[in-house]
Amino acid sequence: MSFRALVVTKDEAGATHAGVQNLALADLPQGDVVVAVDYSTVNYKDGLCLGTGGGLVRSYPHVPGIDFAGTVESSDDPRYRPGDKVVLTGWRVGESHWGGYAQKARVKADWLVPLPEGLTTRQAMAVGTAGFTAMLAILALEDHGLTPGSGPVLVTGAAGGVGSVAVALLAAAGYEVAAVTGRPETEGYLRSLGASQIVPREAINETVKRPLESETWAGCIDAVGGAMMARVLGQLKHGGSIAAVGLAGGANLPASVVPFLLRGVNILGIDSVLQPYARRVIAWQRIARDMPKDKLEAMISLHGLADLPRLGAEILAGKIKGRAVIDVNA
């Protein structure tokens, strides 16, 4: 039986082309488990893989989609049986291995996590890699002492995928959330997710000569990097931490060591790709427990496979608000 997939090809001139094609099960790469995919999402890496490849795609033709949720159809691994609901994020799926922009995927069993009770496959992909990363960031901040009584937590790039889920999860857990955005029209959206303070991007995206400013933030989930992260370092409370999840503002960090020496602050790197299985399970269980489902639904825009080339360009341009969920069967 054939199934539909969004396939990216490269021509002799090196240009890539993305379009929906019919594939057979034999076309899928090797793996232990075949999953009937319900939903996937659109992430920044997906935008790259839908276009030039961004150095992530090793060979063509290629099926992008760095995450998906669905139902096990067949399995050579005793951990999974037909009918099991599963979720996948990371492990270079959608980059070096075919991903979730298809009605079927074949992957290694080690890459899967059982879908936790309390989440549907649609909700899991409304969370997706972005929300999974946000939860890993929250766990890391809490491991380093952050509690709801510590003070306000700053979220940069708050209207994006990671930021939106981070705001909702933090607010649901009782934290005071300050959301940074460069799009004033998203203020109502961010407040609806639980942000109690909106910080204009221009107020915090430039470095200052002073290495230390007033102690303002108990912690930060930062999707921007660059000058903004450097500025936030000087505004953290003593012992506060930044969980670094992105570099939308640049990979350079024009920072001083003074905040580290005089305030004992930390930068916590968050890698969602190669997280071990046990940590993944903890993160997904916490998401299922804490994520407000009504707020999650408010983040979603639903699309089909044919919409992906346009959505890929839009996410690279920073034009997507919240979570673009792909119904691969639409």
ABEGO torsion letter per residue (X at the ends): XBBBBBBBBBBAAGBBBBBBBBBBAAABBBEABBBBBABBBBBAAAAAAABAGGGABABOBBBBGABBBBBBABBABAABBBGBBBBBBEGGBGBABBBABBABBBBBAAABBBBBBGBBAAAAAAAEAAAAAAAAAAAAAAAAGBBAAAEBBBBBGAABAAAAAAAAAAAAAGBBBBBBBABAAAAAAAAAAGBABBBBAAAAABBBABABBBBABABBBBAAEEAAAAAAAAABBBGBBBBBABAAAEABBBBBAAAAAAAGBBBBBBBAAABBAAAAAAAAAAAAAABBAAAAAAABBBBBAAAAAAAAAAAAAGABBEBBBBBAAX
